[in-house]
């Protein structure tokens, strides 16, 4: 069976004495193939409208379509994940400014992004070790973030994320760390409770 879910969100933005308001919805579809232990999800994010714009200029909300697939391996305590993000947009790649080449005459050549590289920038891969244990570990990589934030001749692990989860009875604690660049990283801590 396919499970459907949705939410509605009210968006507000303030800049000095100016305000802008909007309303949006997210739609999600989930399918679980129990026989092969494959899970598929489709998410449509930010379907909505800017009700009150800045300076009477309406802006589009950042609409996004994501498709995710995961499967737990039968003979190993591993679950793999693949997410295809921003399926509504092509091309998605932005040239990395650190790869601009300037010759002796002052001519500037920007990075050229090929078709295969464009395709990879829609892909996020991940793996989860010991997914059903009281302690599990996760590792992921975003090709888009890795390519667009990577600095040449410097290893900064952009696009990489890792984390772990611990389960105590009906409570689960999650921690994750995402690498953007050597100047910025993000840490997330989550707490889940099973009320059943």
C-alpha positions in Angstrom: 0.0 0.0 0.0 1.0 3.6 -0.6 0.9 5.9 2.4 0.2 9.6 1.8 1.0 12.5 4.1 0.9 16.3 3.9 1.5 19.4 5.9 0.7 23.1 5.6 3.1 25.9 6.7 2.8 29.6 7.1 6.0 31.5 6.1 6.9 34.9 7.4 10.0 37.1 6.6 10.9 40.5 8.2 13.5 42.9 6.9 13.7 46.1 9.1 10.1 47.6 8.9 9.1 45.4 5.8 7.2 42.1 6.0 6.4 39.3 3.6 4.1 36.4 4.1 3.4 33.1 2.3 1.7 29.8 2.6 3.0 26.4 1.4 2.3 22.7 1.6 4.5 19.6 1.4 3.2 16.3 0.0 4.7 12.9 0.6 4.1 9.4 -0.7 5.6 6.3 0.8 5.7 2.7 -0.5 7.1 -0.3 1.4 7.9 -3.5 -0.5 8.0 -5.9 2.5 9.0 -8.9 0.4 12.2 -7.3 -0.8 12.6 -4.8 2.1 12.6 -1.8 -0.3 11.2 1.5 0.7 10.4 4.3 -1.8 9.4 7.8 -1.0 8.4 10.8 -3.1 8.3 14.3 -1.6 7.0 17.5 -3.2 8.1 20.5 -1.1 7.0 24.1 -0.9 3.9 24.0 -3.1 2.5 27.5 -2.4 2.3 31.2 -2.9 3.7 34.4 -1.6 0.7 36.2 -0.2 2.3 39.6 0.7 5.5 40.2 -1.3 8.3 42.7 -0.7 8.0 45.8 -2.9 5.0 44.4 -4.7 7.2 41.8 -6.5 6.0 38.2 -6.1 8.8 35.6 -5.7 8.4 31.9 -6.4 8.8 29.6 -3.5 11.7 27.1 -3.8 9.6 24.2 -5.1 11.4 20.9 -5.0 10.8 17.2 -5.9 12.8 14.5 -4.2 12.8 10.7 -4.7 14.4 8.4 -2.2 15.0 4.6 -2.2 16.4 2.4 0.5 16.9 -1.3 1.1 18.1 -3.4 4.0 20.5 -6.1 2.9 19.3 -9.6 3.6 22.6 -11.1 4.9 24.3 -8.0 6.4 23.4 -5.4 9.0 23.4 -2.6 6.4 20.8 -0.4 4.8 21.7 1.6 1.7 20.0 4.8 0.6 19.8 6.8 -2.6 18.1 10.2 -2.9 17.5 12.0 -6.2 17.0 15.7 -5.3 15.7 18.7 -7.2 14.2 16.5 -10.0 12.2 19.5 -11.2 15.3 21.4 -12.2 17.9 20.8 -15.0 20.6 21.9 -15.1 21.2 22.3 -11.4 25.0 22.7 -11.2 26.7 25.9 -10.4 30.3 26.6 -11.4 32.8 26.5 -8.5 34.4 30.0 -8.3 37.7 28.5 -7.1 38.1 26.8 -10.5 38.1 30.0 -12.5 41.1 30.2 -14.8 42.6 33.5 -15.8 45.3 33.5 -18.5 48.1 36.0 -19.0 45.8 38.2 -21.2 43.2 38.5 -18.4 40.7 36.2 -20.2 38.5 34.3 -17.6 37.4 30.8 -18.2 34.7 29.3 -15.8 34.3 25.7 -15.0 32.3 23.7 -17.5 29.9 21.2 -16.1 29.3 18.1 -18.2 26.1 16.0 -18.5 27.3 13.2 -16.2 28.4 15.7 -13.6 25.0 17.4 -13.8 23.4 14.1 -13.3 25.5 13.3 -10.3 24.7 16.6 -8.6 21.1 15.3 -8.2 22.4 12.3 -6.2 22.9 11.8 -2.5 24.1 8.3 -1.3 24.1 6.9 2.1 24.6 3.8 4.2 23.4 2.9 7.7 25.3 0.2 9.7 23.4 -1.9 12.3 20.0 -0.2 11.5 18.0 -2.4 13.9 20.5 -2.4 16.7 20.4 -0.2 19.9 23.4 1.7 18.3 23.7 2.5 14.6 25.9 4.6 12.4 25.2 6.5 9.2 27.4 7.9 6.5 26.3 10.0 3.5 27.6 12.0 0.6 26.0 14.8 -1.5 27.7 15.0 -4.9 26.3 18.5 -5.5 27.6 19.9 -2.2 30.9 18.2 -2.7 31.5 19.6 -6.1 30.3 23.1 -5.5 32.0 23.7 -2.2 35.2 21.7 -2.7 38.4 23.8 -2.7 41.1 22.8 -5.2 44.3 21.4 -3.8 42.8 21.2 -0.3 41.0 18.3 1.3 38.0 19.6 3.3 35.5 16.7 2.9 32.7 18.9 1.6 29.5 17.0 1.0 30.2 14.4 3.6 27.9 13.7 6.5 28.0 11.2 9.3 26.1 10.4 12.5 24.9 7.8 14.9 21.8 6.9 16.8 21.2 5.2 20.2 17.9 3.6 21.2 16.8 3.4 24.9 13.5 1.5 25.1 11.0 3.9 23.5 13.4 6.8 23.1 16.0 7.3 20.3 18.7 9.9 20.3 20.3 10.9 17.0 23.3 13.0 16.2 24.6 14.0 12.8 27.4 16.2 11.4 27.4 17.7 7.9 30.5 19.2 6.2 30.0 22.2 4.0 33.5 23.6 3.9 36.4 24.2 6.1 34.7 27.3 7.3 31.2 25.9 8.0 29.8 22.7 9.4 26.4 21.9 10.9 25.6 19.5 13.8 22.1 18.2 14.4 20.7 16.5 17.5 17.3 14.8 17.4 15.2 13.0 20.0 12.4 10.6 19.0 9.8 9.1 21.3 7.5 6.1 20.5 4.2 6.9 22.2 2.7 3.4 21.5 
